Amino acid sequence: VAGGGMNLSYQLTPWVKRLLIANTVAFALTWVIGSGFVFEWFSFQPTKVLFRPWTPLSYMFVHGDFWHVFMNMLVLFFFGPPLESKWGSREFVRYYLICGLGGVVLSFLFVSYSIIGASAAVYGVMLAFAMVWPDAPIYAWGIFPVKAKWLVAFLVVVTFSSAVGGAGGGIAHFAHLGGFVAGLLYLKTDRRAS
């Protein structure tokens, strides 16, 4: 990631660092304790949310496997620091959590299965990055430069079509879409990206 009036020294910012550590520790604990117990008590399950009111937050730190947590944290590592540097730590973590909760809202409305992972929050971070630095080149597979706005637009279209089209495969498409929607509503009302 580089470009367009941005100072990208890639020093980890305070909340990005905390989120990376928290997700890594949670993944390690899941591996030690056992995924069955962790998923049962810390995933967001729409039908059990009244009995487990912490799960709209805890689900963001639970991941299914190494690649799930690795990809989410990789995206956060690249897109999070420039935003936290621009907005400040308090605003960044507020936005991150709002996007994660957006994933809960859409999942609650449209699905009955459990959801886990930081993807809704991370998708919101990608959206914000693309709104703040739309022309910044993102190197797909480390080779092909794609403008941030086009990469995120592509992800929104794929996520929306997957959610509405009923694509499953163990992916929480409505949670991802909820992260995008919550992020967009927040940014448009708060004018944070202007």
Residue pairs with C-beta under 8 A, 6 or more apart in sequence:
1 8
1 78
1 79
1 82
1 136
1 137
1 138
1 139
2 8
2 136
2 137
3 133
3 135
3 136
3 137
4 133
4 135
4 136
5 133
6 82
6 133
6 136
7 85
8 81
8 82
10 81
11 81
12 20
12 77
12 81
13 80
13 81
13 84
13 85
13 89
13 92
14 84
14 89
15 80
15 84
15 89
15 92
15 93
15 96
16 76
16 77
16 80
16 81
16 84
16 92
19 76
19 80
19 93
19 96
19 118
20 73
20 76
20 77
22 61
23 61
23 63
23 69
23 72
23 73
23 118
24 69
24 73
26 61
26 62
26 63
27 63
27 66
27 69
29 38
30 38
30 62
30 63
35 64
38 62
39 62
39 114
39 116
41 52
42 54
42 55
42 58
42 59
42 61
42 62
42 116
43 55
43 58
43 59
43 62
43 114
43 115
43 116
44 55
44 56
44 58
44 59
44 104
44 107
44 114
44 115
44 116
45 52
45 55
45 113
45 114
46 107
46 108
46 111
46 112
47 112
48 55
49 55
49 56
49 108
56 101
56 104
57 97
57 100
57 101
59 100
59 104
59 115
59 116
59 117
60 97
60 100
60 117
60 118
60 120
60 121
61 118
62 116
62 117
63 69
63 72
63 116
63 117
63 118
64 116
64 117
64 170
68 116
68 117
69 117
69 118
72 117
72 118
72 119
72 122
73 118
75 122
75 125
75 126
76 118
76 122
76 125
79 122
79 125
79 126
79 128
79 129
80 92
80 96
80 125
82 129
82 132
82 133
83 92
83 95
83 125
83 128
83 129
83 132
84 92
86 132
87 95
87 192
91 192
95 124
95 125
95 128
95 183
95 186
95 192
96 121
96 124
96 125
97 121
98 124
98 182
98 183
98 186
99 120
99 121
99 123
99 124
99 125
99 127
99 178
99 179
99 180
99 182
99 183
99 186
100 118
100 120
100 121
100 124
100 179
101 182
102 120
102 124
102 178
102 179
102 180
102 181
102 182
102 183
102 185
103 115
103 119
103 120
103 121
103 172
103 174
103 175
103 176
103 178
103 179
103 182
104 115
104 120
104 175
104 178
105 178
105 182
106 163
106 174
106 175
106 177
106 178
106 181
107 115
107 172
107 174
107 175
107 178
109 174
110 163
110 174
111 172
111 174
115 172
115 175
116 172
117 172
117 175
119 172
119 175
119 176
119 179
120 172
120 175
120 176
120 178
120 179
120 182
121 179
122 179
123 155
123 159
123 176
123 179
123 180
123 183
124 179
124 180
124 182
124 183
125 183
126 151
126 152
126 155
127 152
127 156
127 179
127 180
127 183
127 184
127 187
128 183
128 187
128 192
128 193
129 136
129 148
129 152
130 148
130 149
130 151
130 152
130 153
131 149
131 187
131 193
132 193
133 148
134 147
134 148
134 149
135 147
135 148
135 149
136 147
136 148
137 145
137 146
137 147
137 148
138 145
138 146
138 147
138 148
138 151
139 145
139 146
140 146
140 151
156 180
159 173
159 176
159 177
159 180
160 177
161 167
162 171
162 173
163 173
163 174
163 176
163 177
167 173
186 192
187 193
